[in-house]
């Protein structure tokens, strides 16, 4: 093979190699774009099905927070006896049962929102316990004391409910 033949060979080979590299680059770019488009469409489709479930979870937690709000709780759960300790236990058990019933909702909301809801539950239980430590003798008097003590303060449930509403607004 002469030098001229080798140059001629590289003259034919160089455009083919350049064309191959450009084709490979565009093919890779195209597949990356297609993968991104498929992921976007999949994400968009999954949001359509998960948004209603997430909203339902937030609704259930809003209902939970409304049900454990002191005024609502004390009106809904009447004492079964005159013993204040029994009434305190009944109120706390009611809150715990409501909470346990809604535990699975945490997978549909942020950790921060779930922690705010748990904190509201704990603060409500603490308010009941604090009121029960008073010199009150009867369940009816404890009921009054709990309501009186919480009248002037914003309830933990209201604070948590505001947080839930704010988080729901971020879904849109």
N, C-alpha and C positions, 0 to 999 in steps of 0.2 A: 504494500500500500504506500502510495506516495503521500507526501505532505499535503498536496492539493486535495487529494481524496479525503484525507482525514478532516481538513478544514471544511470541505463540502459536507461531510457527514455531520460535523458539529453545527454547521449552518442549518441543516435540516432538523437536527435534534433539539437545538436551543428553542425554537418557537414551540415545539411540541411540549417541552418541559415547562416553559413559561405558561402555556395554555393549560397544562395539567395542574400547575400550582394555583393559577387563578380559578380554575373550575373547582378544585378542592376547597379553596377559601370560600367561594360563594356557596358551595354545597353545605359546608360547615355552618356558615352564617344562616342559611335558609333553615337547616334542621334546628338550630338553636332558637330561631324565631318561631318556628312551628311548635317546638316544645313549650316555649313561653306562652304562646297563644292557647295551647291545650290546657296548660296549668291555669291560666286566667279563666277560661271557660268552665273548667272543672270547679274552680273556687267560686265562680259566680253561681253555678248551679247548686253547689253545696250550701251557699248562703241562703238561697231561696228556701231550702228545706230546713235549715237550722234556725233561721230567724224566728219563725213561729214558735219553735220549741223553746228557744231562749226567752222570748217574750212571755211565754206561759210560765217559765220558771220565775221570772221577775214578778209576774202577777201573783204567783203563789207566795213569794216572799213578802210582797207588799201586803197581802192579806194576813200573813203571819204577823208582820209588824203591827198591823192595825188590831189584830186580835190580842196581842200581848201588851198593847198600850194600857197603862194602869186604869184610866177611867173605863175603857171598854171591858177590860178583864174583870174588874171588881163588880161591874154591873152584871156581866154575863155569868160569872161564877159566884153563886150565893153560898154562904156558909151552910154546912149540913148540921152543924152543932154549935153550941155556944163557946166551945173551946177555941181560943185564939191560935194555939199551936196547930191544931187540926186545920184551921182555915189557912194559915201560912203554908202548911204542907200541901194543901189542896191547890192553892194558887201556883206554887212553884212546880208541882207535879203537872198542872195544866200547861204551863209554859214549856216544860221539858217535853211533854208528849207532843205538843204542837211542833216543837223544834225537831224532834225525832222523826215526825211524820214528813218533814220537808228536807231532811238531810241530803237527799239525792239531788236537790236543785243546785247544789254548789258546783256541780260539774259544768253548768251552763253559764256561770258568771265568773267574774274576775276574783282572784284571791283577795284583793283589797275589799271588794264589795262584800264577800262572804265574811271577812273578818269584822267589818263594820256591823253586819247583822248579828254575828256572834257576840260582839261587844254590847250591842243594844240588849240582847237577851240577858247577858250577865249583869248589866247595869240595872235592868228591871228587877231581876231576882234579888240583887243587893238592896234595892230600894224597899222591897217587901220585907226582907230580913231586918233591915234597919228599923222600919216601922214596928215590926213585931218585938223588937227589944225594949220597947217602951213599957210603961207601967200598966198598960191597957189590960183589962181582965177578960173582956168578951170578944167574940169574933166580930160582932157588929161594930163595936168600938174600934177594933183594928181596921175594919173596912173603912170607917170614917177617917181614921188617922192616916191611912195610906192615901186616900183621896186628898185630904187636906195637905199632906206633905208634898204631894206632887202637883198641886194646883198651880203654884207659882213658877215651877220649873218647866223647861221644855223637856218633854219626855225623850228618853233615849230612842224610842221607836220613831218619833218624828224626825230626829236627826238622821237615823239610818234610812228612813223612807226618802228623805231629801237626797241622800247619796244614791239610792237605787234609781230614783227618777233622773238624776244627772247622768248616771251610767247608761240608762236606757236612751237618753237623748243623744248619746255619743254613737249609738248603733246606726243612726241615720246618717 
